[in-house]
Amino acid sequence: MRSFKRALRWALLVLLLLLVGGVGASWLVNFRQTDEELTEEFQGQRIRPTIHRYRVPTRANDPDAAWRTIRFIETPADDSLPVVIFVHGAPSSLSFFNKFFKDTTLLNRARLVAVDRPGYGYSDFGWVETSIIRQAKFLQPLIERYRNAPYLMLVGSSYGGSVSARLAMNNPNLVDHVVFVSSALGPGLEYTYPISYYLDKPPLRWLIPPLLRLANDEKLSHRRALEAILPDWPKIKAGITMLHGQRDELVYPTNVTFAQEHLVNAKVKQFLLPENRHDIVLYKREYMTEILLDILTRRDVKEQVKTNSLAVQP
């Protein structure tokens, strides 16, 4: 009995040390890069992104409202190129898409943009916004910035897909295509870890770092946020491409079915990957690039056909 108690005490001590060590380590991980680190990341490339910020009021037409700062990166301006805007999930930042900004084939075909969603990266890190509607309003200046592009595509990963959907709803005549990657779109069609509810309450809430607190707050509010945009799915007129892992246990593949049922005014193409979980951007980056290039190629063909048709008219 004495040796059992001793073993139990040691086991509890090890668990406590692991917990403290895990919490401590998590405070050091923020999944973001400073401006200087981003500049160094792309140093030496022929086509390098530049870093920008803009400010947007939290309430329109209110001089006393707080302002949000949004950071984004973009490759050099070229009015002849389509624009592709990447919107990340949680926890993450615009750096999640760095490898796309190093792909010369893609860089030669499109102007690339990636943004730190509100609260992530260097877009007021730690200041959470759980409303998809409001997040889309804070990213709307990006749509306005590229409104004259010959073609505008959004690529939303996980929670970023939710925000991309809202941007497409708000801009049916500006957004030409949306690529949903492992995207959470249907209310309740995702898994919530039981510990998430405990992490939302003191004292555990005080212990977890801002990045995980942000992601947890979004997670617990996600169903309500998706329900708020539910009536507006018919507003989307853009072409839709869906990539989803059939083994995704975090954001269920049934999100694809949900989207097909609600995108009544959009053409939907789906790619269900049998071997993948919630990891497509990480492990299928080249495959994603091929799909993006295919979309851009089909767009080029359509434009060429349209131009030729106009040319032969008397």
LINUR-V595304 format. One line per field, one symbol per residue. psi: psi as a letter, one per 30 degrees, with the letter a starting at -180 (. if undefined). burial: b if it has 24 or more other ideal C-beta (glycine too) atoms within 12 Angstrom, else e. A space follows every 10 residues. Layout:
# LINUR-V595304
psi: ???
burial: ???
This chain:
# LINUR-V595304
psi: eeeeeeeeee eeeeeeeeee eeeeefffkg hlkleeeeee egkfkejkll klllkkkfkk gjffklkkkk kllklkkjff klkjkkjlbk kaafffgefe gfjeeeeffl kkkkkjlkfl bhihkfjkjf keeeeeeffe feeeegfgkf kkkkjkkcff eeeeeeeeef ifgejekkjj jhkjekkfhl kkkefeeeff kkfeefekle eeeeeeeeef feeeeeefge fgeffkflkk kkkkkfgjfe jkfffeeeee ffifgkkkkk jjjffkbhge eefheeeeee eeeeeeeeee eeeeeeeeee efk.
burial: eeeeeeeeee eeeeeeeeee eeeeeeeeeb bbbeeeebee ebeeeebebe bbbeebeeee eeeeeeebbb bbbbbeeeee bbbbbbbbbb bbbbbbbbbb bbbeebbebb bbbbbbbbbb bbbbbebbbb bbbbbbbbbb bbbeebeebb bbbbbbbbbb bbbbbbbbbb bbebbbbbbb bbbbbbbebb ebeeebeebb eeeeeeebbb bbbbbbbbbb bbeebbebbb ebbebbbbbb bbbbbeebeb bbbbbbebbb ebbeebebbb bebeebbbbb beebbeebbe bbbbbbeebe eeeeeeeeee eeee
